[in-house]
Amino acid sequence: MCFCKNNKDICNDFGLRSQMQRASVSIASNIAE
């Protein structure tokens, strides 16, 4: 979660990137299993 009040665009972009990375990692681990 992001609590940035300034630079909301940068904050939201970072949050989306982190979520995408987590999703890709979880998908990769599921395929590995």
Secondary structure, DSSP 8 states (H G I E B T S, - for coil): ----SSSHHHHHHHHHHHHHHHHHHHHHHHHH-
